[in-house]
Amino acid sequence: MLRNKPLQAVLALALMFSLFLTACGGTNSSNSNTAQSTTQAKGSTAEPAEKATEAPAEKKMRSFETKKGTVQIPEKPQRIVTDYYAGELVAVGGNVIGAETMAFQNPFITEQLKSAQDVGTRVNLEKALELAPDLIVVMYEDNYEALSKIAPTIFIPYGTTTNIYDTVKLFGDIVGDKAKADEFIADFDKKAAEGRDKLKGIVDENTTVGLYELTNKGDLWIFGDNAGRGGQTVYNALKLKMPHKDLPEQTVQLSMETLPEYDADYMFLTFYNPENNSDALKNLKESAVWKGLPAFKNNQIFFNDFDTFYRYDPIAVKAHIDMFVDMIIKRHEENKAKK
């Protein structure tokens, strides 16, 4: 037993040293609080110690109905991550801090996304966690459950809304700013009316307008009023006529044989050629069917940039109004001058 006394002495000294350090720390803390109290007593404007250490107030939450059930979301979300709805969210003042890759190729929202980060087409979980959003809005449900563990997540399937009015109202509700949504709609209606006035005397109720797209593989499509390429602008805002009475809201694939059945007085074509290595457009232009179209003979075919006219978020739809009006007026004046 005598051999253990040195060890006991060492342990006792270690314990005393630990208590001494704790006491010193407590004294320093006490002195610090005393000094702060003294400073305040002398008329300092510093916040009281107990107020300065208050936890930040919790955000007010509300219930929001989704396809996945009721979700509790912030009344006024401040940090939003989305895969597909960047344009819809920023249109009503949403602060998007993370968006999918293609959003950054959208020329209409470049300024609004200048501080946002690319989170991938399917939102990358690690990136989302790093950005610390208070709301996530997704079109793809692949990783919905995992994202829901990071922040409140709203799932909005593709095609949930079919026009700009319902879209703006929905996202105005999501960001908690219905007044901003109403303001956007009023401005949109005003611009649409101005566009229609400018086209008077150039197009009438019988003038048809068609929206087409050619892919790098040579596939040809025609679009309705809710699939981008200017559909909502041309048919809903400017109220121009579709080239075929049976044309649905989305798309119809055409062959060269059926193209004449769907041609229009004014034809707008986008070319999807992501690798810039396809001769499909050249082949189309050189075909006898293409050259036989009335729009070709009347010089009323337009070739539109894919990235610009693919978009159909509210900001893009509104911007397209002036673009389509200007193209039609300019071509009308050019053709008139040639006569």
C-alpha positions as CSV (number, residue, x, y, z in Angstrom):
1,M,0.0,0.0,0.0
2,L,2.9,2.4,0.7
3,R,4.0,2.2,-2.9
4,N,0.7,3.8,-4.1
5,K,1.1,7.0,-2.0
6,P,3.2,8.9,-4.6
7,L,0.6,8.1,-7.3
8,Q,-2.2,9.3,-5.0
9,A,-0.3,12.5,-4.4
10,V,0.1,13.2,-8.1
11,L,-3.6,12.6,-8.7
12,A,-4.5,14.9,-5.9
13,L,-2.3,17.7,-7.3
14,A,-3.8,17.2,-10.7
15,L,-7.3,17.6,-9.3
16,M,-6.4,20.7,-7.4
17,F,-4.8,22.2,-10.5
18,S,-8.0,21.6,-12.5
19,L,-10.1,23.3,-9.8
20,F,-7.7,26.2,-9.7
21,L,-8.1,26.7,-13.5
22,T,-11.8,26.6,-13.2
23,A,-11.8,29.1,-10.4
24,C,-9.6,31.4,-12.4
25,G,-11.9,31.1,-15.4
26,G,-14.9,31.9,-13.2
27,T,-13.1,34.9,-11.8
28,N,-12.3,36.3,-15.2
29,S,-15.9,35.9,-16.3
30,S,-17.0,37.6,-13.2
31,N,-14.5,40.4,-13.7
32,S,-15.7,40.8,-17.3
33,N,-19.3,41.1,-16.3
34,T,-18.4,43.5,-13.5
35,A,-16.5,45.7,-16.0
36,Q,-19.4,45.6,-18.4
37,S,-21.8,46.7,-15.6
38,T,-19.5,49.5,-14.6
39,T,-19.2,50.8,-18.2
40,Q,-23.0,50.8,-18.5
41,A,-23.3,52.6,-15.2
42,K,-21.1,55.3,-16.6
43,G,-23.6,56.0,-19.4
44,S,-22.4,53.6,-22.1
45,T,-24.9,52.9,-24.9
46,A,-24.0,49.2,-25.0
47,E,-26.8,46.7,-24.8
48,P,-27.4,45.0,-21.4
49,A,-25.5,41.7,-21.1
50,E,-28.7,39.7,-20.8
51,K,-30.1,41.2,-24.0
52,A,-26.9,40.9,-26.0
53,T,-26.9,37.1,-25.4
54,E,-30.5,36.5,-26.3
55,A,-31.1,33.8,-28.9
56,P,-32.3,35.1,-32.3
57,A,-36.1,35.1,-32.6
58,E,-37.5,32.1,-34.4
59,K,-39.0,32.7,-37.9
60,K,-42.7,32.8,-38.2
61,M,-43.9,29.7,-40.0
62,R,-47.2,28.9,-41.8
63,S,-48.8,25.9,-43.4
64,F,-48.5,25.4,-47.1
65,E,-50.4,22.7,-49.0
66,T,-48.4,20.7,-51.5
67,K,-48.6,17.4,-53.5
68,K,-46.6,15.9,-50.6
69,G,-49.0,17.2,-48.0
70,T,-48.9,20.2,-45.7
71,V,-45.5,21.7,-45.2
72,Q,-44.5,24.3,-42.6
73,I,-42.6,27.1,-44.4
74,P,-41.4,30.5,-43.4
75,E,-43.9,33.4,-43.8
76,K,-41.1,35.4,-45.5
77,P,-38.3,33.0,-46.7
78,Q,-35.0,34.7,-47.0
79,R,-32.7,32.0,-48.5
80,I,-34.2,29.9,-51.2
81,V,-32.7,27.0,-53.1
82,T,-34.5,25.7,-56.2
83,D,-33.8,23.3,-59.1
84,Y,-36.1,24.7,-61.8
85,Y,-38.0,27.7,-60.5
86,A,-35.4,30.4,-60.3
87,G,-37.2,32.7,-62.8
88,E,-40.5,32.2,-61.2
89,L,-39.2,33.0,-57.7
90,V,-37.1,36.1,-58.6
91,A,-40.1,37.4,-60.6
92,V,-41.9,38.0,-57.3
93,G,-38.9,39.1,-55.3
94,G,-37.6,35.8,-53.9
95,N,-34.0,35.7,-52.8
96,V,-32.6,32.7,-54.7
97,I,-29.2,31.7,-53.3
98,G,-29.0,28.4,-55.3
99,A,-30.4,27.3,-58.6
100,E,-30.0,24.6,-61.2
101,T,-27.3,24.8,-63.9
102,M,-29.5,26.0,-66.8
103,A,-30.9,28.9,-64.8
104,F,-27.5,30.6,-65.2
105,Q,-27.9,30.5,-69.0
106,N,-31.2,32.4,-68.8
107,P,-30.4,35.9,-70.1
108,F,-33.5,37.4,-68.5
109,I,-32.4,36.7,-64.9
110,T,-28.7,37.1,-65.0
111,E,-28.7,40.1,-62.7
112,Q,-31.0,38.5,-60.1
113,L,-28.8,35.4,-59.9
114,K,-25.4,37.1,-59.8
115,S,-24.9,36.1,-56.2
116,A,-26.5,32.7,-56.4
117,Q,-24.7,29.4,-56.7
118,D,-25.1,26.4,-59.1
119,V,-26.6,23.5,-57.1
120,G,-27.0,21.1,-60.0
121,T,-30.0,20.0,-62.1
122,R,-31.0,17.7,-59.2
123,V,-30.2,19.7,-56.1
124,N,-26.9,18.5,-54.7
125,L,-27.5,17.6,-51.0
126,E,-24.0,18.8,-49.8
127,K,-24.3,22.0,-51.7
128,A,-27.8,22.7,-50.3
129,L,-26.6,22.0,-46.7
130,E,-23.7,24.3,-47.2
131,L,-25.9,27.2,-48.4
132,A,-28.2,26.8,-45.3
133,P,-31.5,27.7,-47.0
134,D,-34.7,28.3,-45.1
135,L,-36.8,27.1,-48.1
136,I,-36.2,24.6,-50.9
137,V,-38.5,24.5,-54.0
138,V,-38.2,21.6,-56.4
139,M,-39.8,20.3,-59.6
140,Y,-37.9,16.9,-59.4
141,E,-38.8,14.7,-56.5
142,D,-35.9,12.3,-56.7
143,N,-34.2,13.6,-53.5
144,Y,-37.3,15.3,-51.9
145,E,-37.1,13.4,-48.7
146,A,-33.4,14.1,-48.2
147,L,-33.8,17.8,-49.0
148,S,-36.7,18.0,-46.5
149,K,-34.3,17.2,-43.8
150,I,-32.2,20.2,-44.7
151,A,-35.0,22.8,-44.9
152,P,-38.8,23.0,-45.5
153,T,-39.2,21.7,-49.1
154,I,-42.0,22.4,-51.5
155,F,-42.5,20.0,-54.4
156,I,-44.2,21.6,-57.5
157,P,-44.5,19.1,-60.4
158,Y,-44.0,20.2,-63.9
159,G,-47.2,21.6,-65.4
160,T,-48.8,22.6,-62.1
161,T,-49.6,26.0,-63.6
162,T,-50.6,26.6,-67.2
163,N,-50.4,30.3,-67.5
164,I,-48.5,33.3,-66.3
165,Y,-51.2,34.5,-64.0
166,D,-51.5,31.3,-62.0
167,T,-47.7,31.0,-61.9
168,V,-47.1,34.4,-60.5
169,K,-49.8,34.1,-57.9
170,L,-48.5,30.7,-56.8
171,F,-44.9,31.9,-56.3
172,G,-46.0,35.2,-54.8
173,D,-47.8,33.1,-52.2
174,I,-44.6,31.0,-51.7
175,V,-42.4,34.0,-51.0
176,G,-45.0,35.7,-48.9
177,D,-45.5,38.7,-51.2
178,K,-48.9,38.6,-52.9
179,A,-48.6,42.4,-53.5
180,K,-45.5,41.8,-55.6
181,A,-47.3,39.2,-57.6
182,D,-50.2,41.6,-58.3
183,E,-47.8,44.3,-59.3
184,F,-46.1,42.0,-61.8
185,I,-49.4,40.9,-63.3
186,A,-50.6,44.5,-63.7
187,D,-47.3,45.4,-65.4
188,F,-47.6,42.4,-67.7
189,D,-51.1,43.2,-68.8
190,K,-50.1,46.8,-69.5
191,K,-47.2,45.7,-71.7
192,A,-49.3,43.1,-73.5
193,A,-52.0,45.7,-74.3
194,E,-49.3,48.0,-75.7
195,G,-47.9,45.2,-77.8
196,R,-51.3,44.5,-79.3
197,D,-51.8,48.1,-80.1
198,K,-48.5,48.3,-82.0
199,L,-49.5,45.3,-84.2
200,K,-52.7,46.8,-85.3
201,G,-52.7,47.3,-89.1
202,I,-50.0,44.6,-89.4
203,V,-51.7,41.5,-88.1
204,D,-55.4,40.9,-87.8
205,E,-57.6,38.2,-86.2
206,N,-57.0,35.9,-89.1
207,T,-53.2,36.1,-89.1
208,T,-51.6,32.9,-87.9
209,V,-48.4,32.5,-86.0
210,G,-46.5,29.3,-85.5
211,L,-43.8,28.3,-83.1
212,Y,-41.5,25.5,-84.2
213,E,-38.3,23.8,-83.0
214,L,-35.8,21.7,-84.9
215,T,-33.4,19.4,-82.9
216,N,-29.9,18.5,-83.7
217,K,-31.2,15.0,-84.7
218,G,-33.6,16.5,-87.3
219,D,-36.8,16.2,-85.3
220,L,-39.3,18.9,-85.9
221,W,-41.9,20.1,-83.4
222,I,-44.6,22.7,-83.2
223,F,-45.5,24.3,-79.8
224,G,-48.7,25.5,-78.2
225,D,-49.2,28.2,-75.6
226,N,-47.5,26.6,-72.6
227,A,-44.3,25.0,-73.6
228,G,-41.9,27.9,-74.0
229,R,-40.6,29.2,-77.3
230,G,-42.8,32.3,-76.8
231,G,-46.2,30.5,-76.6
232,Q,-47.6,32.4,-73.7
233,T,-46.5,35.6,-75.2
234,V,-47.8,35.0,-78.7
235,Y,-51.1,33.3,-77.9
236,N,-52.0,34.7,-74.5
237,A,-50.5,38.1,-74.3
238,L,-50.6,39.2,-77.9
239,K,-53.7,37.0,-78.6
240,L,-52.5,35.9,-82.0
241,K,-54.0,32.9,-83.7
242,M,-52.5,29.4,-83.7
243,P,-52.0,27.8,-87.1
244,H,-54.0,24.7,-86.5
245,K,-57.3,24.5,-84.6
246,D,-56.4,21.1,-83.1
247,L,-53.0,22.2,-81.7
248,P,-52.9,21.3,-78.0
249,E,-51.3,23.3,-75.3
250,Q,-47.9,21.4,-75.4
251,T,-46.3,20.0,-78.5
252,V,-46.8,18.0,-81.7
253,Q,-44.0,16.3,-83.6
254,L,-44.2,17.0,-87.3
255,S,-42.7,15.3,-90.4
256,M,-41.8,17.1,-93.6
257,E,-45.0,15.7,-95.1
258,T,-47.2,17.1,-92.3
259,L,-45.4,20.4,-91.9
260,P,-47.6,22.2,-94.6
261,E,-50.7,21.3,-92.5
262,Y,-49.3,23.2,-89.6
263,D,-47.6,26.1,-91.3
264,A,-48.5,29.7,-90.4
265,D,-48.4,33.2,-91.9
266,Y,-45.5,34.0,-89.5
267,M,-43.2,31.1,-88.5
268,F,-40.7,31.3,-85.6
269,L,-38.1,28.5,-85.4
270,T,-35.6,27.7,-82.7
271,F,-32.8,25.2,-83.2
272,Y,-31.7,22.9,-80.4
273,N,-28.1,22.1,-81.2
274,P,-26.2,22.0,-77.9
275,E,-23.0,20.6,-79.3
276,N,-23.1,23.0,-82.3
277,N,-22.3,20.2,-84.7
278,S,-25.5,19.4,-86.5
279,D,-26.4,20.1,-90.2
280,A,-30.1,19.6,-89.5
281,L,-31.0,23.3,-89.9
282,K,-29.1,23.6,-93.2
283,N,-30.9,20.5,-94.5
284,L,-34.3,21.9,-93.5
285,K,-33.7,25.2,-95.2
286,E,-32.6,23.5,-98.4
287,S,-35.6,21.2,-98.5
288,A,-38.3,21.6,-101.2
289,V,-41.1,21.5,-98.6
290,W,-39.5,24.4,-96.6
291,K,-39.0,26.5,-99.7
292,G,-42.6,25.8,-100.8
293,L,-44.2,27.3,-97.6
294,P,-46.1,30.6,-98.0
295,A,-44.2,32.1,-95.1
296,F,-40.9,31.3,-96.9
297,K,-42.1,33.0,-100.1
298,N,-43.4,36.0,-98.1
299,N,-40.2,36.4,-96.1
300,Q,-42.0,35.8,-92.8
301,I,-39.9,33.1,-91.3
302,F,-37.7,33.9,-88.2
303,F,-34.9,32.0,-86.6
304,N,-34.7,32.6,-82.9
305,D,-32.0,31.9,-80.4
306,F,-32.7,28.7,-78.4
307,D,-31.5,30.0,-75.0
308,T,-33.5,33.2,-75.3
309,F,-36.8,31.8,-76.5
310,Y,-36.8,28.4,-74.7
311,R,-37.6,30.2,-71.4
312,Y,-41.1,30.6,-70.1
313,D,-40.7,31.9,-66.6
314,P,-42.7,35.1,-66.0
315,I,-39.8,37.5,-66.6
316,A,-39.0,35.9,-69.9
317,V,-42.6,35.8,-71.0
318,K,-42.9,39.5,-70.3
319,A,-39.7,40.3,-72.1
320,H,-40.7,38.3,-75.1
321,I,-43.6,40.7,-75.8
322,D,-41.4,43.5,-77.0
323,M,-39.2,41.0,-78.8
324,F,-41.9,39.4,-80.9
325,V,-43.6,42.7,-81.6
326,D,-40.4,44.3,-82.8
327,M,-39.5,41.3,-85.0
328,I,-42.9,41.4,-86.7
329,I,-42.9,45.2,-87.2
330,K,-39.4,45.2,-88.5
331,R,-40.0,42.4,-91.0
332,H,-43.3,44.1,-92.1
333,E,-41.4,47.3,-92.9
334,E,-38.6,45.5,-94.7
335,N,-41.1,43.6,-96.9
336,K,-43.1,46.8,-97.5
337,A,-40.0,48.6,-98.6
338,K,-39.2,45.8,-101.2
339,K,-42.5,46.2,-102.9
